[in-house]
Structures are given as structure tokens and as C-alpha cells.
Amino acid sequence: MAQAQVNLAELGLAPEQLPRHVAIIMDGNGRWARRHGLPRIEGHRRGVQSVRTVVEESCRLGLQQLTLYCLSVENWKRPRSELEFLMLLLEQYLREERQEILEQNIRFTAIGRLDALPTQVRRELDINRQVSRNNTGLVLCLALNYGGRAELTDAFRKLARQVRDGQLDPDDITEETIRNALYTAGMPDPDLLIRTSGEMRLSNFLLWQISYAELHVTPKCWPEFTREDFYLALRDYAQRQRRFGGLPCP
């Protein structure tokens, strides 16, 4: 069912204070599980609830895009049993949330080296992208088998091939040329980056795109991240003075 819009005034926010694009590093599933005496996979399972909460609230707020860091290229180093569970959980999420994506007018997409994902996961990704391609609400982007350095490497390879084939003059390469070669071509850069579990690092996430993003770090692990925590991050963002390298207005 479609969610009612949020009363921003009650939250102490104004429409112009909201970020267009929020990106989240969803960290701490394993630590949350360990603290509660549970296996790591239970942390991942519980984390899906936080995903649903943040997606719902982003729709209610009328945000333009939400990008979630779900699986990094480095995560393949984890135990095989955990990775297999993550793939099954992702496949299940994509199927179960399909109707909600349609009802909420969400346009679904994904970025990363997707070809390396299991066939079943790629199939569900493709279905969700296809059925939601004409939706006009929130863009929900999952970063899967993603790494910022891998993205830049793939972009530079793409540009190098264009130069080799005579389609691009090296002197014509600009920031916009590089931007259009990234996985995120056509997407706005994140205005706000949220990281859970208190870690003060970027973990190879959207390295080009977050050059001027505002950062909000919470000590809470992802499975315990609530809508109130999301609103707190948005209010924090609203207090920032974004200068993009310039001077504040007098």
C-alpha cells in the first residue's frame, strides 16, 4: 500500500532542506548478531528490516534516490556459507519486495560488477528493473559486488577503448566524460552519506561521487537503525552549510 507523506514540519524540516540522494553504508550486521549471541547470518536477516524501513521512509519523504551498499567486491573473502546465505537472502528480498516496488512507484536499479553474481540473483534483478522502469518515484539503487576503485577502473578501461577506437580524443576528456563512464551515469551525486556501526571510513564506496557529500556516522549497527535514526541524520544534514569549496554566503 502507498505510504502517507511525512509531515516535515513535525520533524523540524523543510522540503528544501532534504537531500536529493542519500547513500548508506549498511555496516554492523555481524557485530549486532555477536552482541546478541546469534550467528552472523541472523544479523543479515535482521538488517533486511532496516532496509525496508529506510526505503519506506524515503518514499514518504519524496526523496529522489536512495543507494544502499549491499555487497562489496571485498566481501567475497567471507566464509562460503555466509556468502551463500547472503545470495539467498538477496534473491528472496528481490522477489518479496517486487509488489511493494510497484505499489510505491519505485524505480529499481543496481550498480556494480553484476555479471559475477549468481544467475538466480541476476534474473531477479533484471525482472525488478524491467517491471519498474517506467516508475517515477524514488530511485532505489543497490550496490552489489561494488567497489569504488573497481568502478573507476572499469570507467577508465571504457574510455581507453574509445580512445583506441578513435571515438574520443584524450584532450577532450573532462570530469563530465568520466562521470558518464561510471556505473552511476545519469544519477545525481549523493548529498548525504550515512554510515552505521561507528566506523569512520568510506570502505571503497562511491569514491568519485561523494566528493562533496555530507557525512553522518551513527554508532548504531545496521539492524538497529530505525526511522528515528534516519530522521536524525536528515536533521543533521539540514544544519550543514554546503559550500562546495567556496565561501559561505554573508
C-alpha positions as a printed Julia matrix, in Angstrom:
250×3 Matrix{Float64}:
  0.0     0.0     0.0
  1.16    3.55   -0.72
  2.54    5.31    2.33
  1.2     8.64    3.57
  3.53   11.58    3.09
  5.59   12.73    6.07
  4.71   15.99    7.83
  8.11   17.64    7.54
  7.2    20.48    9.88
  6.64   17.99   12.69
 10.15   16.68   12.07
 11.68   20.15   12.13
 12.49   20.01    8.42
 11.58   21.97    5.32
 11.37   20.49    1.8
 14.37   22.49    0.6
 16.47   21.02    3.43
 16.08   17.45    2.28
 18.88   15.76    0.33
 18.02   14.61   -3.17
 20.14   11.49   -2.9
 21.01    9.57    0.26
 23.63    6.79    0.21
 24.06    4.37    3.1
 26.91    2.08    4.12
 24.93   -0.57    5.99
 27.56   -1.81    8.43
 27.48   -3.85   11.61
 25.21   -6.83   10.9
 27.78   -9.29   12.22
 28.61   -7.22   15.28
 24.94   -6.84   16.16
 24.47  -10.61   15.91
 27.54  -11.31   18.04
 26.36   -8.93   20.76
 23.05  -10.8    20.86
 24.65  -14.25   20.89
 23.36  -15.03   17.39
 25.09  -16.34   14.24
 26.21  -13.69   11.75
 23.53  -14.67    9.26
 20.86  -13.55   11.73
 22.38  -10.08   11.62
 21.95  -10.04    7.85
 18.39  -11.29    8.16
 17.54   -8.6    10.72
 19.22   -5.98    8.53
 16.58   -6.51    5.84
 14.02   -4.98    8.22
 16.11   -1.82    8.4
 16.28   -1.75    4.6
 12.5    -1.89    4.4
 12.16    0.9     6.97
 14.55    3.26    5.2
 13.04    2.58    1.77
  9.54    3.26    3.09
 10.59    6.48    4.78
 12.48    7.66    1.7
  9.3     7.19   -0.33
  7.23    9.05    2.24
  9.73   11.91    2.29
  9.74   12.15   -1.5
 13.5    11.66   -1.84
 14.85   11.35   -5.37
 17.28    8.47   -4.81
 18.45    6.02   -2.16
 21.61    3.99   -2.76
 22.41    1.08   -0.42
 25.84   -0.56   -0.18
 24.82   -4.21   -0.03
 27.85   -6.21   -1.15
 31.4    -5.04   -1.84
 33.95   -6.65   -4.13
 35.96   -7.37   -0.97
 33.08   -9.26    0.68
 33.82  -12.35   -1.42
 36.6   -13.06    1.09
 33.99  -14.04    3.67
 33.17  -17.69    4.51
 31.39  -19.54    1.7
 28.41  -20.4     3.92
 27.83  -16.72    4.73
 28.08  -15.7     1.08
 25.62  -18.39    0.02
 23.18  -17.18    2.66
 23.6   -13.57    1.53
 22.82  -14.53   -2.06
 19.72  -16.46   -0.99
 18.61  -13.56    1.2
 19.12  -11.1    -1.66
 17.2   -13.29   -4.1
 14.36  -13.61   -1.61
 14.29   -9.85   -0.93
 14.13   -9.02   -4.63
 11.15  -11.33   -5.12
  9.28  -10.37   -1.97
  9.67   -6.63   -2.45
  8.61   -6.59   -6.12
  4.98   -5.8    -5.44
  5.96   -3.12   -2.92
  8.28   -1.56   -5.51
  5.37   -1.31   -7.93
  2.88   -0.01   -5.36
  5.33    2.63   -4.1
  6.16    3.81   -7.66
  9.84    2.96   -7.02
 12.25    2.68   -9.93
 14.69   -0.09   -9.11
 18.26   -0.34  -10.34
 21.63   -1.79   -9.33
 25.3    -0.94   -9.82
 28.5    -2.96   -9.57
 30.1    -5.87  -11.37
 26.75   -7.6   -11.61
 27.86  -10.27  -14.08
 29.7   -12.05  -11.26
 26.52  -12.54   -9.21
 24.69  -15.9    -9.24
 22.34  -16.46  -12.18
 19.23  -16.51   -9.98
 20.11  -13.16   -8.4
 20.79  -11.57  -11.8
 17.43  -12.84  -13.03
 15.55  -11.25  -10.12
 17.5    -8.0   -10.56
 16.56   -7.88  -14.23
 12.89   -8.53  -13.51
 12.73   -5.75  -10.92
 14.43   -3.32  -13.25
 12.12   -4.17  -16.12
  8.82   -4.04  -14.22
  9.73   -0.71  -12.57
 11.45    1.03  -15.49
  8.56    3.46  -16.07
  8.02    4.33  -12.4
  8.58    7.95  -11.46
  9.11    7.9    -7.68
 12.15    7.07   -5.58
 15.1     5.52   -7.42
 16.25    2.58   -5.27
 19.79    1.61   -6.22
 21.53   -1.44   -4.74
 25.34   -1.52   -4.91
 26.2    -5.2    -5.4
 29.66   -6.64   -5.97
 30.59   -2.98   -5.94
 33.86   -1.2    -5.26
 34.72    2.43   -5.9
 38.16    1.56   -7.28
 36.68   -1.18   -9.44
 34.16    1.33  -10.81
 36.89    3.8   -11.69
 38.98    1.03  -13.25
 36.05   -0.06  -15.41
 35.34    3.56  -16.39
 38.94    4.2   -17.42
 39.02    0.99  -19.43
 35.86    2.1   -21.22
 37.38    5.48  -22.05
 40.66    3.88  -23.11
 38.82    1.67  -25.59
 37.06    4.74  -27.01
 40.42    6.48  -27.44
 41.91    3.36  -29.06
 39.0     3.13  -31.49
 39.27    6.81  -32.44
 35.96    7.72  -30.82
 37.48   10.02  -28.2
 40.36   12.48  -28.17
 42.29   12.32  -24.87
 42.31   16.13  -24.75
 38.51   16.08  -24.76
 38.26   14.04  -21.55
 36.61   16.11  -18.81
 35.07   15.39  -15.43
 31.75   15.03  -17.22
 33.26   12.47  -19.6
 34.41   10.4   -16.64
 31.09   10.85  -14.83
 29.25    9.46  -17.84
 31.52    6.4   -17.92
 30.74    5.44  -14.31
 28.12    2.9   -13.22
 26.13    5.85  -11.86
 25.91    7.76  -15.16
 22.75    9.86  -15.17
 22.33    9.74  -11.38
 22.79   12.72   -9.06
 25.74   12.55   -6.7
 24.8    11.7    -3.1
 24.14   14.73   -0.92
 24.24   12.71    2.29
 26.25    9.6     3.13
 25.15    7.68    6.24
 27.38    5.04    7.83
 26.26    2.79   10.65
 28.3     0.98   13.35
 30.51    3.98   14.12
 33.31    3.19   11.67
 34.99    6.34   10.35
 35.88    5.2     6.83
 34.37    5.11    3.35
 35.08    1.43    2.62
 35.65    1.97   -1.1
 32.11    3.29   -1.67
 31.24    5.83   -4.38
 34.7     7.4    -4.19
 34.14    9.75   -7.14
 30.52   10.59   -6.36
 30.81   11.56   -2.68
 33.43   14.27   -3.19
 31.1    16.85   -1.62
 28.65   14.64    0.24
 27.87   15.42    3.87
 28.79   12.53    6.18
 26.72   11.25    9.09
 28.1     8.41   11.22
 26.0     6.68   13.86
 27.3     4.17   16.43
 24.21    2.03   15.89
 24.64   -1.16   13.91
 22.52   -1.5    10.8
 19.98   -4.0    12.24
 19.08   -1.48   14.97
 18.85    1.55   12.65
 15.31    2.95   12.94
 13.24    5.61   11.21
 14.06    7.93   14.1
 17.77    7.42   13.38
 17.09    8.21    9.71
 15.31   11.42   10.66
 18.18   12.34   12.98
 20.6    12.01   10.06
 18.36   14.2     7.9
 18.13   16.88   10.6
 21.91   16.75   10.96
 22.23   17.24    7.2
 19.79   20.16    7.28
 22.09   22.03    9.69
 25.13   21.76    7.41
 26.31   24.69    5.33
 27.31   23.27    1.96
 29.92   25.46    0.29
 31.42   23.14   -2.34
 34.82   24.74   -1.87
 33.5    28.31   -1.88
 32.83   30.78    0.9
 29.62   30.95    2.95
 27.03   33.48    1.95
 27.24   36.67    4.02
